[in-house]
Amino acid sequence: MSVAERVAELRAEIARHNRAYYVEDAPLIPDADYDAMVLELRALEAAHPELRSPTSVTETVGAPVTSTPFAPVVHAEPMLSLDNVFSVEDLVAWGERTARALEADPGAVRFAVEPKIDGLALSIVYLDGELARAATRGDGRVGEDVTANVRTIDNVPRRIADAPGRVEVRGEVFLAPEDFLAMNARQRERGEREFANPRNAAAGSLRQKDPSVTASRPLSFLAYQLAGEIEARFAAHMDTLTCLAEWGFLVAPETRRVEGVAAMVERSDWFEGHRHDLRYQIDGIVIKLDDLAERARLGSTSRAPRWAIARKLPPEERTTRLVAIEVSIGRTGRATPYAVLEPVAVAGSTVALATLHNEDQVALKDVRPGDLVIVRKAGDVIPEVVGHVAEPGRRRARAWHFPTHCPECGAPLVRREGESDTYCVNRNCPAQLLQQIVHFCSRAALDIEGFGEQRVGQLIEAGLVHDVADLFGLDPGTIASLEGFGELSAHQLVDAARAARETPLSRVLVGLGIRHVGPVAARLLAQRFGDVDALAAAPLESLESVEGVGPVIAGSVHLYFREPETLERLARLKAAGLTLREAAGEARVSATLAGRAVVVTGTIEGYSREAAEAAIRARGGTAPGSVSTKTYCVVVGDAPGAAKVRRAEELGVPRIDAGQFESLLETGSWTATLA
């Protein structure tokens, strides 16, 4: 293929992806793959100037507005794009180049450093303080009139005070990460296709024909610029942000004015380290000259200002080849499909496996072995396959079907009526046994050091462990004969297990993996009944009467202790020397939340709503149902209430991730927030 042919191919492919991204709100590939194509095209055009064209996609912004239900809007001032850099070295080079253009010392130039929101660019025009029109960016010159839909966004002011004449506010419409996760959780519950990512879910929500649909989506707007004549009233960009905040707009509180290239780089590094602590998803950092007069001196190209740059962060979505679809069996027998991938670097780590959730999601995403697929990994979230990438001309494999029998033991796999999950029904399944023992020994349960997945698997394969009770009768001499063990390591393993026989009942209950019973419910039950015999004999009414337990947990516990397998296991644990009682004072907790109001919204793993609120009250706190200025913090679980989250944001109440709930209970504080 000649250079000219490759340039033509890239331009056509990039134009196709621009339409999918900007017009159809349905991206075909991750941003990182798109950026790679644009960089290749720019490099070819730079090396072969004769192939440059003013109509090339490298010289344009967004995508043209085509036939849509929205009226076209011509922007009074073009909404330009931003040039990108992908490394610190290139960012430093841009900063120094900008300083030279201003004939200034690189250490004295003032920059504004702000998050690059991964949302939909929007222009909102106010006339004499009243919201008059809102339009998307479109191709930068012509956008779409979405005024009726924007009026439904809660945090967009309908009127701004002391703003005579025409005022244009530019910013991004976005979905907060927790709102996006809640939307996808509801999609999974309904058996419907999930949204690809927050940006396109937000764009699709804003571009609805029916404004009531937009109103049902938890959209937010963040303002980052004043445009037109109004901007001339100010000397610096940071002053315009202060004005926007006074008018009632959300502006990024993390934005900082810094002096010098080194400080600018340092602040952009801060954003990279805190990208998952923010209230919005970001894909980069925007660096702008703070001085508006200096901006005017540098001007803009046809597509981007010379006074600003975007530092793109490592991608959290990439494409790779799906090698196979396998099924794993968990400790409850749940069968979860997962993707075996050609290894790919995503969000700073190499990903070779990714979850596919359940049978319905595999079908909805229509992914098949051999497909080119999009893989997402955000923060500490388990990697997941988003969907497949269409490859014109490539023949796909036949659709994958969920197996009918367990891949580990051959027993039937059963999907319970009304549920999306499938289970192995064989209680003696080795895969279930492995995960049960690993969980039993985990830090949240008996905390027995040395019993990781690999070692437990080795003990099971050697026939030394058939149940959790076998852990306490292991012989160090026999273990020492296994590969990878010596006398010292064998004795350490056995001693660790024997020392755990005095573990309080509450932690043993967690280790047994009773459905719906998390750490708090386990402590409440252990405190109320004292030992396992009293708990096992308790009638359902007594279990339900325990404050913070509730009927769901009570029913699960009642059923668990009436199964023959449970009674056999308890007998074996007693014979192995476990006390199975709550130590005096073990269930008492410190008043870490004394006098503090903590609001819980959404589902927290291991807790019912009643159990979570009981845990707060047990530590001296209160658990009101609404957010106010007196609220200490809001714990945001899975599928939270958008109104509570927004109210917390409006009042400046800290929001903490459900993963920090245990830390909150134990210490009254937390180590990470949803900013």
C-alpha positions as CSV (number, residue, x, y, z in Angstrom):
1,M,0.0,0.0,0.0
2,S,1.4,3.4,-1.0
3,V,1.6,6.3,1.5
4,A,-1.2,8.1,-0.4
5,E,-3.4,5.1,-0.1
6,R,-2.7,4.7,3.6
7,V,-3.6,8.4,4.2
8,A,-6.9,8.0,2.3
9,E,-7.7,4.8,4.2
10,L,-7.0,6.5,7.6
11,R,-9.0,9.6,6.7
12,A,-12.0,7.4,5.8
13,E,-11.7,5.3,8.9
14,I,-11.3,8.3,11.2
15,A,-14.3,10.0,9.6
16,R,-16.4,6.8,10.2
17,H,-15.4,6.8,13.8
18,N,-16.1,10.5,14.2
19,R,-19.6,10.0,13.0
20,A,-20.1,7.0,15.3
21,Y,-18.8,9.0,18.3
22,Y,-20.2,12.5,17.8
23,V,-23.4,11.9,15.8
24,E,-24.6,8.4,16.7
25,D,-23.2,8.3,20.4
26,A,-22.1,4.8,19.7
27,P,-18.3,4.6,19.6
28,L,-16.9,1.6,17.7
29,I,-13.4,1.6,19.3
30,P,-11.8,3.0,22.5
31,D,-10.3,6.5,22.5
32,A,-6.8,5.1,22.7
33,D,-7.2,3.3,19.4
34,Y,-8.7,6.3,17.7
35,D,-5.9,8.5,19.0
36,A,-3.4,6.1,17.5
37,M,-4.9,6.4,14.1
38,V,-5.0,10.3,14.3
39,L,-1.3,10.3,15.3
40,E,-0.4,8.1,12.4
41,L,-2.2,10.3,10.0
42,R,-0.6,13.4,11.3
43,A,2.8,11.9,11.1
44,L,2.2,10.9,7.5
45,E,0.9,14.3,6.6
46,A,3.9,16.0,8.2
47,A,6.3,13.7,6.3
48,H,4.4,14.2,3.0
49,P,3.2,17.9,2.9
50,E,1.9,17.3,-0.6
51,L,-0.8,15.0,0.8
52,R,-2.1,17.6,3.3
53,S,-5.7,18.9,2.8
54,P,-7.7,21.6,4.5
55,T,-10.6,19.1,4.6
56,S,-8.6,16.4,6.4
57,V,-10.0,15.1,9.6
58,T,-6.8,16.4,11.3
59,E,-7.9,19.9,10.5
60,T,-11.5,19.7,11.6
61,V,-13.5,19.5,14.8
62,G,-16.0,16.8,15.8
63,A,-18.4,15.8,13.1
64,P,-20.9,17.6,10.8
65,V,-24.5,17.8,12.1
66,T,-26.5,15.6,9.8
67,S,-30.3,15.0,9.7
68,T,-31.4,15.0,13.3
69,P,-34.6,15.9,15.2
70,F,-32.7,19.0,16.6
71,A,-32.5,22.3,14.8
72,P,-29.0,23.5,13.8
73,V,-27.4,26.3,15.8
74,V,-24.5,28.4,14.4
75,H,-22.1,29.2,17.2
76,A,-21.2,32.9,17.5
77,E,-17.7,31.8,18.2
78,P,-16.4,28.4,17.0
79,M,-16.1,25.7,19.7
80,L,-12.6,24.4,19.0
81,S,-11.0,21.1,19.9
82,L,-7.7,20.7,21.8
83,D,-4.3,19.4,20.7
84,N,-3.1,16.4,22.7
85,V,0.2,15.3,24.3
86,F,0.7,11.8,25.7
87,S,3.9,12.1,27.8
88,V,5.4,14.4,30.4
89,E,8.3,15.1,28.0
90,D,5.8,16.4,25.3
91,L,4.0,18.4,27.9
92,V,7.2,20.1,29.1
93,A,8.1,20.8,25.4
94,W,4.7,22.5,24.9
95,G,5.1,24.6,28.0
96,E,8.5,25.8,27.0
97,R,7.4,26.4,23.5
98,T,4.5,28.5,24.8
99,A,6.9,30.5,27.0
100,R,9.1,31.2,24.1
101,A,6.2,32.4,22.0
102,L,5.4,34.9,24.8
103,E,9.0,35.8,25.2
104,A,8.7,34.9,28.9
105,D,10.7,32.8,31.4
106,P,9.3,29.2,31.5
107,G,9.3,29.5,35.3
108,A,7.1,32.6,35.3
109,V,4.3,31.8,33.0
110,R,1.0,31.2,34.8
111,F,-1.2,28.2,33.8
112,A,-4.6,27.0,34.9
113,V,-4.6,23.2,35.3
114,E,-8.0,21.5,35.3
115,P,-9.6,18.1,34.7
116,K,-10.5,17.1,31.2
117,I,-14.1,15.8,31.7
118,D,-15.1,12.9,29.5
119,G,-18.5,14.3,28.6
120,L,-20.4,16.1,25.9
121,A,-19.3,19.7,25.0
122,L,-22.2,22.1,25.4
123,S,-22.8,25.9,24.9
124,I,-25.5,27.6,27.0
125,V,-26.6,31.1,26.1
126,Y,-28.3,33.5,28.6
127,L,-30.0,36.7,27.5
128,D,-30.5,39.2,30.2
129,G,-30.0,36.5,32.8
130,E,-32.5,34.0,31.3
131,L,-31.5,30.7,29.8
132,A,-32.3,31.2,26.1
133,R,-30.6,28.4,24.2
134,A,-28.3,25.4,24.6
135,A,-26.5,23.7,21.8
136,T,-24.0,20.8,21.3
137,R,-20.6,21.5,19.8
138,G,-21.3,19.6,16.5
139,D,-18.5,20.3,14.1
140,G,-17.4,23.3,16.1
141,R,-19.2,25.8,13.9
142,V,-22.7,24.3,13.8
143,G,-24.3,22.3,16.7
144,E,-27.7,21.0,17.6
145,D,-30.4,22.9,19.6
146,V,-31.0,20.8,22.8
147,T,-32.4,23.6,24.9
148,A,-35.5,21.7,26.1
149,N,-33.4,18.8,27.3
150,V,-30.8,21.0,29.0
151,R,-33.6,22.6,31.0
152,T,-34.2,19.3,32.7
153,I,-30.6,19.1,34.1
154,D,-30.9,19.8,37.8
155,N,-27.7,21.8,38.2
156,V,-28.0,24.1,35.2
157,P,-29.2,27.5,36.5
158,R,-32.3,28.7,34.7
159,R,-31.4,32.2,35.6
160,I,-28.2,34.0,36.5
161,A,-28.2,37.3,38.4
162,D,-26.4,40.5,37.5
163,A,-25.7,39.3,33.9
164,P,-27.2,41.8,31.5
165,G,-27.0,41.2,27.7
166,R,-25.7,38.0,26.2
167,V,-23.7,35.5,28.3
168,E,-22.3,32.3,26.8
169,V,-21.2,29.5,29.2
170,R,-19.4,26.5,27.9
171,G,-18.8,23.2,29.6
172,E,-19.5,19.5,29.6
173,V,-22.5,17.4,30.3
174,F,-21.5,14.3,32.2
175,L,-22.6,11.3,34.2
176,A,-21.0,10.8,37.6
177,P,-19.3,7.4,37.8
178,E,-21.6,6.1,40.5
179,D,-24.7,7.2,38.4
180,F,-23.3,5.4,35.4
181,L,-22.7,2.2,37.4
182,A,-26.3,2.5,38.8
183,M,-27.7,2.8,35.3
184,N,-25.8,-0.2,34.1
185,A,-26.8,-2.2,37.2
186,R,-30.5,-1.5,36.3
187,Q,-29.8,-2.5,32.7
188,R,-28.4,-5.8,33.9
189,E,-31.3,-6.4,36.2
190,R,-33.7,-5.8,33.3
191,G,-31.7,-8.1,31.0
192,E,-31.0,-5.1,28.7
193,R,-27.8,-4.0,27.0
194,E,-25.5,-1.9,29.1
195,F,-24.3,1.5,28.2
196,A,-20.8,1.5,26.7
197,N,-19.3,4.3,28.9
198,P,-20.3,7.4,30.8
199,R,-19.5,9.8,28.0
200,N,-21.8,8.2,25.5
201,A,-24.5,7.4,28.0
202,A,-24.5,11.1,28.8
203,A,-24.5,12.1,25.1
204,G,-27.3,9.7,24.3
205,S,-29.3,10.9,27.3
206,L,-29.0,14.5,26.2
207,R,-29.9,13.9,22.6
208,Q,-33.3,12.3,23.3
209,K,-36.3,13.4,21.3
210,D,-38.4,13.3,24.5
211,P,-37.1,15.7,27.2
212,S,-38.8,13.5,29.8
213,V,-36.3,10.7,29.0
214,T,-33.5,13.2,29.5
215,A,-35.0,14.3,32.8
216,S,-35.0,10.7,34.0
217,R,-31.2,10.4,33.6
218,P,-29.0,11.8,36.4
219,L,-27.1,14.2,34.1
220,S,-24.9,17.0,35.4
221,F,-23.2,20.0,33.8
222,L,-19.7,21.4,34.6
223,A,-18.8,24.9,33.3
224,Y,-15.2,25.6,32.3
225,Q,-15.4,28.7,30.1
226,L,-17.1,32.0,29.4
227,A,-17.2,32.8,25.7
228,G,-17.7,36.0,23.6
229,E,-17.7,39.6,24.8
230,I,-18.4,38.7,28.4
231,E,-14.9,37.1,28.7
232,A,-13.3,40.4,27.9
233,R,-14.4,41.8,31.3
234,F,-11.9,39.6,33.0
235,A,-8.1,39.5,33.1
236,A,-7.6,35.8,34.0
237,H,-9.3,32.5,33.4
238,M,-9.4,31.7,37.1
239,D,-11.5,34.9,37.6
240,T,-14.0,33.7,35.1
241,L,-14.4,30.4,37.0
242,T,-15.0,32.3,40.2
243,C,-17.8,34.3,38.4
244,L,-19.3,31.1,37.1
245,A,-19.3,29.5,40.6
246,E,-21.0,32.7,42.0
247,W,-23.7,32.4,39.3
248,G,-24.4,28.8,40.6
249,F,-22.6,26.7,38.1
250,L,-20.6,23.7,39.0
251,V,-16.9,24.3,38.3
252,A,-14.1,21.9,38.9
253,P,-12.9,22.6,42.5
254,E,-9.6,20.8,41.7
255,T,-8.6,23.5,39.1
256,R,-5.5,25.4,40.2
257,R,-3.5,28.4,39.0
258,V,0.2,27.5,39.0
259,E,3.3,29.4,38.0
260,G,5.9,27.9,35.8
261,V,6.2,24.8,33.6
262,A,7.5,22.6,36.5
263,A,4.6,23.4,38.7
264,M,2.2,22.8,35.8
265,V,3.6,19.4,35.2
266,E,3.4,18.6,39.0
267,R,-0.2,19.6,39.1
268,S,-1.1,17.5,36.1
269,D,0.6,14.5,37.7
270,W,-1.7,15.1,40.7
271,F,-4.7,14.5,38.5
272,E,-3.3,11.3,37.1
273,G,-2.9,10.0,40.7
274,H,-6.4,11.1,41.7
275,R,-8.4,10.4,38.6
276,H,-10.7,7.9,40.5
277,D,-11.2,10.2,43.5
278,L,-13.1,12.8,41.4
279,R,-16.9,13.1,41.0
280,Y,-16.6,12.8,37.2
281,Q,-14.7,10.6,34.8
282,I,-11.7,12.2,33.2
283,D,-9.6,11.1,30.3
284,G,-6.9,13.8,30.7
285,I,-5.9,17.1,32.1
286,V,-6.4,20.5,30.3
287,I,-3.6,23.1,30.7
288,K,-4.4,26.7,29.7
289,L,-2.7,30.0,29.9
290,D,-4.4,31.8,32.7
291,D,-3.8,35.3,31.4
292,L,-6.5,36.1,28.8
293,A,-4.3,38.8,27.1
294,E,-1.6,36.3,26.5
295,R,-4.2,33.9,25.0
296,A,-5.2,36.6,22.5
297,R,-1.5,37.1,21.5
298,L,-1.1,33.4,20.7
299,G,-4.5,32.9,18.9
300,S,-5.7,29.7,17.5
301,T,-5.4,27.4,14.4
302,S,-8.4,26.3,12.5
303,R,-9.2,23.5,15.0
304,A,-7.4,24.3,18.3
305,P,-6.1,27.2,20.4
306,R,-2.4,27.6,20.7
307,W,-2.7,28.6,24.4
308,A,-4.1,25.3,25.6
309,I,-3.2,21.6,25.5
310,A,-4.7,18.4,26.7
311,R,-2.5,15.8,28.4
312,K,-4.2,12.5,27.8
313,L,-4.1,9.9,30.6
314,P,-3.3,6.2,30.1
315,P,-6.3,4.5,28.5
316,E,-8.8,2.6,30.5
317,E,-10.3,1.0,27.4
318,R,-8.4,-1.0,24.8
319,T,-9.1,-3.4,22.0
320,T,-7.7,-6.9,22.0
321,R,-8.5,-10.4,20.6
322,L,-10.9,-12.6,22.5
323,V,-9.2,-16.0,22.6
324,A,-11.9,-18.0,24.4
325,I,-14.9,-17.8,26.8
326,E,-14.6,-20.0,29.9
327,V,-16.7,-20.4,33.0
328,S,-15.4,-20.2,36.6
329,I,-17.2,-21.6,39.7
330,G,-17.3,-19.6,42.9
331,R,-17.8,-20.7,46.5
332,T,-21.6,-20.6,46.3
333,G,-21.6,-22.6,43.0
334,R,-22.2,-19.5,40.9
335,A,-21.0,-20.0,37.4
336,T,-19.5,-16.9,35.9
337,P,-18.4,-16.6,32.3
338,Y,-15.1,-14.8,31.7
339,A,-13.0,-13.9,28.7
340,V,-9.5,-15.2,27.9
341,L,-7.8,-12.4,26.1
342,E,-4.6,-11.8,24.2
343,P,-2.8,-9.8,26.9
344,V,-3.2,-6.0,26.6
345,A,-2.0,-3.0,28.7
346,V,-5.0,-1.2,30.2
347,A,-4.9,1.5,32.9
348,G,-1.3,0.7,33.7
349,S,-1.6,-3.1,34.0
350,T,-1.6,-6.1,31.7
351,V,-5.0,-7.7,31.3
352,A,-5.4,-11.3,30.1
353,L,-8.8,-12.2,31.7
354,A,-12.0,-10.1,32.0
355,T,-15.5,-10.8,33.4
356,L,-18.5,-11.3,31.2
357,H,-20.9,-11.2,34.2
358,N,-23.6,-13.8,33.2
359,E,-25.2,-15.6,30.4
360,D,-27.6,-12.8,29.4
361,Q,-24.7,-10.3,29.2
362,V,-22.7,-12.5,26.9
363,A,-25.7,-12.7,24.6
364,L,-26.5,-9.0,24.7
365,K,-22.9,-8.0,24.0
366,D,-22.7,-10.7,21.3
367,V,-19.1,-11.5,21.9
368,R,-17.6,-14.6,20.3
369,P,-14.2,-16.3,20.4
370,G,-12.0,-14.7,17.8
371,D,-13.6,-11.3,18.0
372,L,-11.8,-8.1,18.4
373,V,-13.2,-6.8,21.7
374,I,-13.1,-3.6,23.8
375,V,-11.8,-4.2,27.3
376,R,-12.4,-1.7,30.2
377,K,-10.6,-1.4,33.5
378,A,-11.2,1.6,35.6
379,G,-9.3,1.9,38.9
380,D,-9.5,-1.2,41.0
381,V,-12.6,-2.5,39.1
382,I,-12.3,-6.0,37.7
383,P,-11.6,-5.8,33.9
384,E,-14.7,-6.4,31.8
385,V,-15.5,-6.9,28.1
386,V,-17.6,-4.0,26.9
387,G,-18.5,-5.5,23.4
388,H,-17.0,-6.5,20.1
389,V,-15.7,-4.4,17.3
390,A,-17.1,-4.9,13.8
391,E,-14.5,-6.0,11.3
392,P,-15.9,-5.8,7.8
393,G,-15.0,-8.8,5.8
394,R,-14.1,-11.0,8.7
395,R,-16.2,-14.1,9.4
396,R,-17.2,-14.5,13.0
397,A,-17.4,-17.7,15.0
398,R,-20.8,-19.1,15.9
399,A,-22.5,-17.6,18.9
400,W,-21.2,-18.9,22.3
401,H,-23.7,-20.8,24.4
402,F,-23.6,-21.3,28.2
403,P,-22.5,-24.9,29.1
404,T,-25.1,-27.2,30.5
405,H,-22.6,-28.9,32.9
406,C,-20.0,-27.7,35.4
407,P,-16.6,-27.5,33.8
408,E,-15.0,-28.7,37.1
409,C,-17.1,-31.6,38.3
410,G,-19.5,-32.3,35.4
411,A,-22.7,-31.8,37.5
412,P,-25.6,-30.0,35.9
413,L,-25.6,-26.2,35.8
414,V,-29.0,-24.8,36.8
415,R,-30.4,-21.3,36.3
416,R,-32.8,-20.4,39.0
417,E,-36.2,-19.0,38.0
418,G,-36.2,-15.2,38.0
419,E,-32.4,-14.9,38.3
420,S,-29.7,-14.1,35.8
421,D,-27.1,-16.3,37.5
422,T,-26.4,-20.0,36.9
423,Y,-25.2,-22.4,39.5
424,C,-23.4,-25.7,39.9
425,V,-25.7,-27.8,42.1
426,N,-23.0,-30.2,43.3
427,R,-22.1,-29.4,46.9
428,N,-18.9,-31.5,46.5
429,C,-17.7,-29.6,43.5
430,P,-13.9,-29.2,43.9
431,A,-14.0,-25.6,42.6
432,Q,-16.6,-24.6,45.2
433,L,-14.6,-26.3,47.9
434,L,-11.4,-24.4,46.9
435,Q,-13.1,-21.0,47.0
436,Q,-15.0,-21.9,50.3
437,I,-11.7,-22.7,52.0
438,V,-9.9,-19.7,50.7
439,H,-12.8,-17.5,51.9
440,F,-12.8,-19.2,55.3
441,C,-9.1,-18.4,55.8
442,S,-9.4,-14.9,54.4
443,R,-8.7,-11.7,56.4
444,A,-12.4,-10.9,56.7
445,A,-13.1,-14.4,58.3
446,L,-10.6,-16.4,60.3
447,D,-7.5,-14.7,58.9
448,I,-5.3,-17.8,58.7
449,E,-2.1,-16.8,57.1
450,G,-0.6,-19.0,54.3
451,F,-3.8,-20.5,52.9
452,G,-3.9,-18.8,49.5
453,E,-5.6,-20.3,46.5
454,Q,-2.5,-22.1,45.2
455,R,-1.7,-23.8,48.5
456,V,-5.3,-24.7,49.2
457,G,-5.6,-26.2,45.7
458,Q,-2.4,-28.2,46.4
459,L,-3.8,-29.6,49.7
460,I,-7.1,-30.5,48.0
461,E,-5.3,-32.3,45.2
462,A,-3.2,-34.2,47.7
463,G,-6.4,-35.4,49.4
464,L,-5.5,-33.7,52.7
465,V,-8.5,-31.3,52.8
466,H,-12.1,-32.2,52.0
467,D,-13.8,-29.5,54.2
468,V,-12.8,-26.5,56.2
469,A,-12.7,-28.6,59.4
470,D,-9.8,-30.6,57.9
471,L,-7.6,-27.5,58.2
472,F,-7.2,-27.9,61.9
473,G,-6.0,-31.5,61.8
474,L,-3.3,-31.2,59.2
475,D,0.0,-33.1,59.9
476,P,3.1,-31.0,59.4
477,G,5.1,-34.1,58.3
478,T,2.7,-35.0,55.5
479,I,2.6,-31.3,54.3
480,A,6.4,-31.1,54.3
481,S,6.5,-33.9,51.7
482,L,4.6,-31.8,49.2
483,E,6.3,-29.9,46.5
484,G,7.3,-26.3,47.6
485,F,7.1,-27.1,51.3
486,G,9.8,-27.7,53.9
487,E,9.6,-28.5,57.6
488,L,9.6,-24.9,58.7
489,S,6.9,-23.8,56.2
490,A,4.8,-26.9,57.0
491,H,4.9,-26.2,60.8
492,Q,4.1,-22.5,60.2
493,L,1.0,-23.5,58.2
494,V,-0.2,-26.0,60.8
495,D,0.5,-23.6,63.7
496,A,-1.5,-20.8,62.0
497,A,-4.5,-23.1,61.6
498,R,-4.4,-24.3,65.2
499,A,-4.1,-20.8,66.6
500,A,-7.3,-19.9,64.7
501,R,-9.4,-22.3,66.7
502,E,-10.1,-19.6,69.3
503,T,-11.5,-17.3,66.6
504,P,-14.7,-15.6,67.8
505,L,-18.0,-17.0,66.5
506,S,-18.8,-13.8,64.6
507,R,-15.8,-14.2,62.3
508,V,-16.5,-17.9,61.9
509,L,-20.0,-17.1,60.7
510,V,-18.5,-14.8,58.1
511,G,-16.1,-17.6,57.1
512,L,-19.0,-20.1,56.7
513,G,-20.3,-18.0,53.8
514,I,-24.0,-17.9,54.9
515,R,-25.9,-16.1,52.2
516,H,-26.6,-12.4,53.0
517,V,-24.6,-12.6,56.3
518,G,-21.8,-10.0,56.3
519,P,-19.5,-8.8,59.1
520,V,-22.1,-6.6,60.9
521,A,-24.9,-9.1,60.8
522,A,-22.5,-11.8,62.0
523,R,-21.5,-9.7,65.0
524,L,-25.1,-8.9,65.9
525,L,-26.1,-12.5,65.8
526,A,-23.1,-13.7,67.7
527,Q,-23.6,-11.0,70.4
528,R,-27.3,-11.9,70.8
529,F,-27.0,-15.7,70.9
530,G,-23.4,-16.2,72.3
531,D,-22.6,-19.6,70.9
532,V,-23.3,-21.6,67.7
533,D,-25.7,-24.1,69.4
534,A,-28.0,-21.3,70.6
535,L,-27.9,-19.7,67.2
536,A,-28.6,-22.9,65.4
537,A,-31.5,-23.7,67.6
538,A,-33.0,-20.2,67.4
539,P,-36.5,-20.1,65.9
540,L,-37.1,-17.8,63.0
541,E,-39.0,-15.2,65.2
542,S,-36.0,-14.8,67.5
543,L,-33.6,-14.3,64.5
544,E,-35.9,-11.6,63.1
545,S,-36.1,-9.8,66.4
546,V,-32.4,-9.0,66.3
547,E,-32.1,-5.3,65.5
548,G,-30.3,-4.8,62.2
549,V,-30.8,-8.3,60.9
550,G,-34.2,-8.3,59.2
551,P,-36.3,-11.0,57.6
552,V,-34.0,-11.7,54.6
553,I,-30.9,-12.4,56.7
554,A,-33.0,-14.2,59.4
555,G,-34.6,-16.5,56.8
556,S,-31.2,-17.3,55.3
557,V,-29.6,-18.1,58.7
558,H,-32.6,-20.2,59.8
559,L,-32.5,-22.2,56.6
560,Y,-28.7,-22.7,56.8
561,F,-28.7,-24.2,60.2
562,R,-31.4,-26.7,59.2
563,E,-29.5,-28.3,56.4
564,P,-27.9,-31.7,57.2
565,E,-24.6,-30.6,55.6
566,T,-24.4,-27.6,58.0
567,L,-24.9,-29.8,61.1
568,E,-22.2,-32.2,59.9
569,R,-19.8,-29.4,59.3
570,L,-20.4,-27.9,62.8
571,A,-19.9,-31.3,64.4
572,R,-16.6,-31.6,62.6
573,L,-15.5,-28.1,63.6
574,K,-16.3,-28.8,67.2
575,A,-14.3,-32.0,67.0
576,A,-11.4,-30.1,65.6
577,G,-11.3,-27.9,68.7
578,L,-13.1,-24.6,67.5
579,T,-14.8,-22.8,70.4
580,L,-17.6,-21.5,68.2
581,R,-18.6,-18.9,70.7
582,E,-18.3,-15.2,71.0
583,A,-15.5,-14.1,73.4
584,A,-16.5,-11.7,76.1
585,G,-16.5,-8.2,74.8
586,E,-15.7,-9.3,71.3
587,A,-19.0,-8.0,69.9
588,R,-18.8,-4.7,71.7
589,V,-17.8,-1.9,69.4
590,S,-16.4,1.5,70.0
591,A,-18.5,4.6,69.6
592,T,-16.6,5.7,66.6
593,L,-19.6,7.6,65.1
594,A,-20.9,9.1,68.3
595,G,-23.2,12.1,67.5
596,R,-22.7,11.8,63.8
597,A,-25.4,11.3,61.1
598,V,-24.4,8.9,58.3
599,V,-26.7,8.4,55.3
600,V,-26.5,5.1,53.4
601,T,-27.7,5.0,49.8
602,G,-27.5,2.0,47.5
603,T,-26.4,-1.6,48.3
604,I,-23.3,-2.4,50.3
605,E,-21.9,-5.9,49.8
606,G,-22.3,-8.0,52.9
607,Y,-25.0,-5.8,54.4
608,S,-28.7,-5.4,54.2
609,R,-29.9,-1.8,54.5
610,E,-31.1,-2.6,58.0
611,A,-27.7,-4.1,59.0
612,A,-25.7,-1.2,57.7
613,E,-27.9,1.3,59.6
614,A,-27.7,-0.9,62.7
615,A,-23.9,-0.9,62.5
616,I,-23.9,2.9,62.4
617,R,-26.3,3.1,65.4
618,A,-24.2,0.5,67.3
619,R,-21.3,2.9,67.1
620,G,-23.2,5.8,68.5
621,G,-24.3,7.4,65.2
622,T,-27.6,8.0,63.6
623,A,-28.8,6.8,60.2
624,P,-31.3,9.3,58.8
625,G,-33.0,8.7,55.5
626,S,-32.2,12.1,54.0
627,V,-29.1,14.3,53.5
628,S,-28.8,17.6,55.3
629,T,-26.2,20.1,56.4
630,K,-25.8,18.0,59.6
631,T,-24.9,14.9,57.7
632,Y,-21.4,13.6,58.5
633,C,-21.0,11.7,55.3
634,V,-23.0,9.7,52.7
635,V,-22.0,6.1,52.0
636,V,-22.6,5.4,48.3
637,G,-23.2,1.8,47.4
638,D,-24.3,0.0,44.2
639,A,-27.3,1.6,42.5
640,P,-27.6,4.6,44.8
641,G,-30.3,7.2,44.9
642,A,-29.3,9.9,42.6
643,A,-31.2,12.6,44.6
644,K,-29.2,11.8,47.8
645,V,-25.9,11.9,45.9
646,R,-26.8,15.2,44.3
647,R,-28.0,16.7,47.6
648,A,-24.7,15.7,49.2
649,E,-22.8,17.3,46.4
650,E,-24.8,20.5,46.6
651,L,-24.3,20.8,50.4
652,G,-20.6,19.8,50.2
653,V,-21.2,16.6,52.3
654,P,-18.4,14.1,51.9
655,R,-19.4,11.0,49.8
656,I,-17.5,7.8,50.5
657,D,-17.3,4.6,48.5
658,A,-18.9,1.5,49.9
659,G,-15.5,-0.1,50.1
660,Q,-14.6,2.4,52.8
661,F,-17.7,1.5,55.0
662,E,-15.7,-0.9,57.2
663,S,-13.0,1.7,57.8
664,L,-15.7,4.2,58.7
665,L,-17.2,1.9,61.2
666,E,-13.9,1.0,62.8
667,T,-12.3,4.4,62.9
668,G,-14.9,7.0,62.2
669,S,-13.0,8.1,59.2
670,W,-12.0,6.9,55.7
671,T,-9.1,6.8,53.3
672,A,-10.8,7.6,50.0
673,T,-13.7,9.8,48.9
674,L,-16.0,10.3,46.0
675,A,-15.1,14.0,45.5
